[in-house]
Amino acid sequence: MARSNPLTVLTVCGVGMGSSLILKMTAEGALSDLGVQARVENADLTTARGMAADVVIGQGMHMGEMEGTAPVVVAVDDFLDREGLARELRGPLEEQGWL
């Protein structure tokens, strides 16, 4: 059974400017497609390390630094691939009880 409270998702990029915002919009769409209620925020890598989240999504080159900061950490290559992100999230979200 899926959890009832909203998932906290953090999208991360090196500087926290445009790419994390683009990824935020992609993540919101992917999570909606999966039927998961979520609050999505975006941040730069330094700020993200101090934030609490259930899921962290970001560029692969930065996700090694985010390992262990959230139950689910997902690296992405294409910040615009909504369907691909939904596929990447499905398994980990099922494992954590969000789906």
C-alpha positions as CSV (number, residue, x, y, z in Angstrom):
1,M,0.0,0.0,0.0
2,A,1.4,3.4,-1.0
3,R,2.2,6.0,1.6
4,S,-0.4,8.8,1.9
5,N,1.8,11.8,2.7
6,P,3.5,13.7,-0.2
7,L,6.9,12.6,-1.3
8,T,9.6,15.2,-0.8
9,V,11.8,15.3,-4.0
10,L,14.9,17.4,-4.6
11,T,16.3,18.0,-8.0
12,V,20.0,19.0,-8.0
13,C,22.6,20.5,-10.3
14,G,26.0,21.8,-9.7
15,V,25.1,25.5,-9.5
16,G,21.4,25.3,-8.9
17,M,20.3,27.5,-11.7
18,G,18.5,26.5,-14.9
19,S,19.1,22.7,-15.1
20,S,17.8,21.9,-11.7
21,L,14.7,23.9,-12.5
22,I,14.2,22.1,-15.8
23,L,14.7,18.8,-14.0
24,K,12.1,19.9,-11.4
25,M,9.5,20.4,-14.1
26,T,10.4,17.0,-15.6
27,A,10.2,15.3,-12.2
28,E,6.8,16.8,-11.4
29,G,5.5,15.4,-14.7
30,A,7.1,12.0,-14.2
31,L,5.7,11.7,-10.6
32,S,2.3,12.8,-11.8
33,D,2.4,10.1,-14.5
34,L,3.2,7.6,-11.8
35,G,0.3,8.8,-9.6
36,V,2.6,9.9,-6.8
37,Q,1.8,13.0,-4.8
38,A,5.0,15.0,-4.4
39,R,6.5,18.3,-3.4
40,V,9.5,18.9,-5.7
41,E,12.2,21.5,-4.9
42,N,15.4,22.4,-6.8
43,A,18.7,23.3,-5.4
44,D,22.4,23.5,-6.1
45,L,24.7,20.7,-4.8
46,T,26.0,22.5,-1.8
47,T,22.5,23.5,-0.5
48,A,21.1,20.1,-1.3
49,R,23.5,18.3,1.0
50,G,21.8,20.0,4.0
51,M,18.2,19.4,2.9
52,A,16.0,16.5,3.9
53,A,14.3,14.6,1.0
54,D,12.8,11.2,0.2
55,V,14.2,11.3,-3.3
56,V,17.1,13.1,-4.9
57,I,17.4,13.4,-8.7
58,G,20.3,14.9,-10.5
59,Q,23.0,14.7,-13.1
60,G,25.2,11.6,-12.7
61,M,28.4,13.5,-12.1
62,H,26.9,14.9,-8.9
63,M,24.9,12.0,-7.5
64,G,27.9,10.3,-6.0
65,E,28.1,13.2,-3.6
66,M,24.4,12.8,-2.7
67,E,24.5,9.0,-2.0
68,G,23.1,8.3,1.5
69,T,21.4,11.7,1.8
70,A,18.0,10.2,0.8
71,P,16.4,6.8,0.6
72,V,16.3,7.1,-3.2
73,V,19.0,8.8,-5.3
74,V,18.6,8.7,-9.1
75,A,21.1,9.9,-11.7
76,V,19.7,11.2,-15.0
77,D,21.3,12.0,-18.3
78,D,18.4,13.7,-20.1
79,F,16.7,16.4,-18.0
80,L,13.8,16.5,-20.4
81,D,13.0,12.8,-20.6
82,R,9.9,12.6,-18.5
83,E,9.0,9.0,-19.5
84,G,12.6,7.8,-18.9
85,L,12.6,9.4,-15.5
86,A,9.3,7.8,-14.6
87,R,10.8,4.4,-15.6
88,E,13.9,5.1,-13.4
89,L,11.8,6.1,-10.4
90,R,9.2,3.3,-10.6
91,G,11.3,0.5,-9.0
92,P,12.9,2.5,-6.2
93,L,9.6,4.1,-5.3
94,E,7.9,0.7,-5.2
95,E,10.7,-0.6,-2.9
96,Q,10.2,2.4,-0.6
97,G,6.4,2.0,-0.5
98,W,5.6,5.1,-2.5
99,L,3.9,3.1,-5.2
